[in-house]
Amino acid sequence: MDVEAQTTIAEKQAFQITLRSVPRDTESGHDIGVMPLLERALLLAELSMIAYLPPKETEKAALRLGFTETTFYNNDGSQAYSFANEQDIVIAFRGTEPNEWNDIKADIDATKALAETVGHVHRGFKKEVDDVWPMLEKMLISHKQNLVKKLWFTGHSLGGAMASICAGRCLLSHIDTQPEQVHTFGSPRVGTKRYINHAKIDYFRWVNNNDIVTRTPPAWLGYRHSGKEMYLNAQGKLTELNKVQRKADLWKGFVLGLKNRELDHFSDHLIDRYVDYIYKEVGSSSAE
């Protein structure tokens, strides 16, 4: 998934990344809970994007976004960050990296595994969460102040799948906190209908037009999406379409991609596209 995006971002330094969610007060940072939905989505999309940078560069970029504490978690290639300020903790999962065999195995392992709750979940994605969950759990319970901060989950591609699974696990665990909200970008399907209906999370699932990853694993294997879909059309505009309109819009996006000499199904998956389009939506909503 998303080879071009990861290769490009992973080779950059923090100062080369354009960030628009810079808070006025970098010491206290954002109060994510009072942000309008689109501005919050933009911030979480940018955190998902900088999660692809090398750890030192991610920390520098996170500081620009108002997060004074950045911690990197890595176990057998399963990777996540926690970004903290005075009010909030954001857990962002790193998506597929083309040179990480562990990530590739997670993507292609579409067999189902029993979930901790009910139903079945994608075995590869669950394994990724299993690897990193103990470290995240320890972080959340090791300091009392962490339990009173608002907790948010986000991620792109494989990272989005991990974010939705981990948020559900956190909600149903013994930890005395619960996710405020989840935003994923280009996330694949993660589990069966019984599984996704069990843990009720405030979840916004962003889909950019023909993004091929959002169509995997196939529904005929029993996998389903959860959350409220936030659909970005062929022009990158947030919109709601019926089935007929959606099919026409997908075809339109494909044709526009060919005109730009791109394969729309893959270019639409780039995290950069999600960030740019959501930023434009923030601007449009502010102008109204």
C-alpha positions in Angstrom: 0.0 0.0 0.0 1.1 3.6 -0.7 4.7 2.9 -1.7 5.2 6.3 -3.4 3.9 8.3 -0.5 5.9 6.6 2.2 9.1 6.7 0.2 8.7 10.4 -0.4 7.8 11.4 3.1 10.3 9.1 4.8 13.1 10.7 3.0 12.2 14.2 4.1 13.2 16.2 7.1 10.7 18.0 9.3 11.3 21.4 7.9 10.5 20.2 4.4 7.0 19.1 5.5 4.2 21.7 5.1 2.0 21.8 8.2 -1.0 24.1 8.5 -2.3 23.1 12.0 0.3 25.1 13.9 -1.2 26.4 17.1 -1.0 30.0 18.3 0.5 28.9 21.6 3.0 26.1 20.9 3.7 25.6 24.6 0.1 24.5 25.5 -0.7 23.3 22.0 -4.1 22.5 20.6 -7.2 21.8 22.7 -8.4 19.2 20.3 -11.8 18.8 21.9 -12.9 22.3 21.1 -11.6 22.3 17.5 -14.2 22.2 14.7 -14.5 18.8 13.1 -12.6 19.7 9.9 -9.8 21.4 11.7 -9.5 18.4 14.0 -9.4 16.1 11.0 -6.7 18.2 9.4 -4.5 18.0 12.5 -4.9 14.2 12.8 -4.2 13.8 9.1 -1.0 15.8 9.5 0.0 13.7 12.6 -0.7 10.5 10.5 1.6 12.0 7.8 4.5 12.9 10.0 4.4 9.4 11.5 6.2 8.3 8.4 9.2 10.5 9.1 12.2 9.2 11.0 11.6 9.4 14.7 13.8 12.5 15.3 12.2 14.3 12.4 8.7 13.3 13.6 9.5 14.8 17.0 10.5 18.1 15.4 7.4 18.2 13.3 5.2 17.3 16.3 6.6 20.2 18.2 5.6 22.6 15.4 2.1 21.2 15.8 2.1 22.0 19.5 2.9 18.5 21.0 5.7 18.8 23.5 6.0 15.1 24.3 6.6 12.6 21.5 7.2 8.9 22.1 8.0 6.3 19.4 6.9 2.7 19.9 8.4 -0.1 17.8 8.1 -3.8 18.2 8.9 -6.2 15.3 8.1 -3.5 12.8 4.8 -2.6 14.3 5.1 1.2 14.9 3.1 4.0 16.6 3.6 7.4 18.2 2.0 9.1 21.1 1.8 12.9 20.9 0.9 14.7 24.1 0.3 18.3 25.2 -1.4 19.7 28.3 -4.9 18.5 27.3 -4.6 15.6 24.9 -2.8 12.4 23.9 -3.0 11.4 20.2 -1.9 7.9 19.3 -0.9 7.7 15.6 0.0 4.5 13.9 2.5 4.4 11.1 1.1 2.8 7.9 2.7 0.4 5.4 6.4 0.9 4.7 7.5 -0.8 1.4 10.8 -2.0 3.0 9.2 -3.5 6.1 8.4 -7.2 5.6 6.3 -7.1 8.7 4.0 -4.5 7.2 3.8 -6.4 3.9 2.9 -9.6 5.8 0.2 -7.7 7.7 -1.4 -6.4 4.5 -1.5 -9.7 2.7 -2.6 -11.9 5.6 -6.3 -11.5 5.0 -7.3 -14.6 7.1 -9.6 -14.0 10.0 -8.7 -14.3 13.7 -11.0 -14.4 16.7 -11.3 -10.9 18.2 -10.9 -10.4 21.9 -14.6 -9.4 22.1 -16.9 -10.9 19.5 -16.7 -11.7 15.8 -13.5 -11.9 13.7 -10.8 -9.4 12.8 -8.1 -9.3 10.1 -5.3 -11.5 11.4 -2.5 -9.4 10.0 -3.8 -6.1 11.4 -4.5 -7.7 14.8 -1.0 -9.1 14.9 0.4 -5.5 14.3 -1.7 -4.2 17.2 -0.8 -7.1 19.5 2.9 -6.3 19.0 2.6 -2.6 20.1 -0.4 -2.6 22.5 1.5 -3.6 25.7 3.7 -0.5 25.3 0.8 1.8 24.7 -1.1 0.3 27.6 1.9 0.9 29.9 2.2 4.5 28.7 -1.5 5.2 29.5 -1.5 3.8 33.0 2.1 4.8 34.1 1.2 8.4 34.8 -2.0 9.6 36.4 -2.1 12.7 34.2 -2.4 10.5 31.1 -5.7 9.1 32.4 -7.3 12.6 32.6 -6.2 13.7 29.2 -8.4 13.3 26.2 -7.4 10.3 24.0 -7.5 10.3 20.2 -6.5 7.7 17.6 -5.5 8.2 14.0 -3.6 6.6 11.2 -3.3 6.2 7.4 -3.5 3.0 5.4 -2.4 0.0 7.6 -2.1 2.6 10.4 -5.8 3.4 10.1 -6.7 -0.2 10.5 -4.5 -0.4 13.6 -6.0 2.8 15.0 -9.6 1.5 14.8 -8.7 -1.9 16.3 -6.6 -0.3 19.1 -9.3 2.2 19.9 -11.8 -0.5 20.3 -9.4 -2.5 22.5 -8.7 0.6 24.6 -12.5 1.2 25.0 -13.1 -2.3 26.2 -10.0 -2.7 28.4 -9.5 -2.2 32.1 -7.8 1.2 31.5 -9.7 4.0 33.1 -10.0 6.1 29.9 -11.7 5.9 26.6 -11.1 7.2 23.1 -12.7 10.6 22.4 -12.6 10.1 18.6 -10.9 8.2 15.8 -10.0 9.5 12.4 -8.5 7.2 9.7 -7.4 8.0 6.2 -7.4 5.4 3.5 -8.1 2.6 5.9 -8.8 -1.0 4.7 -11.7 -3.0 6.2 -10.7 -4.6 9.5 -13.3 -7.1 10.6 -16.6 -8.8 10.3 -20.0 -7.2 10.9 -20.2 -8.7 14.5 -16.8 -7.3 15.3 -17.3 -3.7 14.0 -20.7 -3.4 15.6 -19.6 -4.4 19.1 -17.4 -1.5 20.2 -19.2 1.8 19.7 -16.6 4.5 18.9 -17.0 8.0 17.5 -15.2 7.1 14.3 -14.7 9.2 11.1 -13.3 7.2 8.2 -11.9 9.4 5.4 -12.0 8.0 1.9 -10.6 9.8 -1.2 -12.5 8.9 -4.3 -10.9 5.8 -5.9 -8.5 4.9 -3.1 -8.0 1.2 -3.7 -6.9 0.3 -0.2 -10.4 1.3 1.2 -11.8 -1.6 -0.9 -9.6 -4.3 0.7 -9.9 -6.9 2.0 -12.9 -7.7 -0.3 -16.4 -7.6 1.2 -17.1 -11.1 -0.2 -14.6 -12.4 2.4 -16.9 -11.1 5.1 -15.0 -7.9 5.9 -16.9 -4.6 6.6 -16.1 -1.0 7.2 -17.2 0.8 10.3 -17.5 4.5 11.3 -19.0 7.4 9.5 -17.6 7.6 6.0 -16.2 11.0 5.0 -16.1 10.8 1.2 -13.8 13.1 -0.9 -15.1 13.2 -4.5 -13.1 13.4 -7.7 -12.4 17.1 -7.1 -11.4 16.5 -3.5 -14.6 17.9 -2.0 -16.3 16.5 1.0 -19.7 15.2 -0.2 -22.4 12.7 0.2 -23.5 10.7 -2.9 -26.0 8.0 -3.6 -24.9 4.8 -5.3 -25.5 6.0 -8.8 -23.8 9.3 -8.2 -20.9 7.5 -6.4 -20.3 5.3 -9.4 -20.3 8.3 -11.8 -17.9 10.1 -9.5 -15.5 7.2 -9.3 -15.4 7.0 -13.1 -14.8 10.7 -13.3 -11.9 10.4 -10.9 -10.4 7.6 -13.0 -10.6 9.7 -16.2 -9.1 12.7 -14.5 -6.3 10.5 -13.3 -5.6 9.3 -16.8 -5.4 12.9 -18.0 -2.8 13.6 -15.3 -1.0 10.4 -16.2 -1.8 8.8 -12.9 -3.4 5.6 -11.9 -6.2 7.1 -9.8 -6.7 4.0 -7.6 -3.2 4.4 -6.2 -2.6 8.2 -6.3 -5.8 8.7 -4.4 -4.3 6.7 -1.5 -1.5 9.2 -0.9 -1.6 10.7 2.6 -0.5 14.0 1.0 -3.8 14.1 -1.0 -5.9 13.6 2.1 -4.1 16.4 3.9 -4.4 18.8 1.0 -8.0 18.1 0.3 -9.1 18.4 4.0 -7.1 21.6 4.3 -9.1 23.0 1.3 -12.3 21.9 3.1 -11.3 23.8 6.2 -10.8 26.9 4.1 -14.1 26.5 2.3 -16.0 26.1 5.6 -14.2 29.2 7.1 -15.3 31.3 4.0 -19.0 30.4 4.4 
